[in-house]
Amino acid sequence: MKKIALAAALSVAASSAFAGGFVEPRMEPEVVKASTSSSGGVLVPLLLLVVLAAAAAS
């Protein structure tokens, strides 16, 4: 008899957990950080230096 009473109590407790119904979860927007490239400002002067060094060597 105790098992039946325990099962009834657990079923009542479990059914009240779902009383609110389905709520769609809200997703936080993903933050995307813009990548910056520092090699773009250095690449052109470096190539110019290589060309000038090659011209001076010949």
Secondary structure, DSSP 8 states (H G I E B T S, - for coil): -HHHHHHHHHHHHHHHHTTT-----------------STHHHHHHHHHHHHHHHHHH-
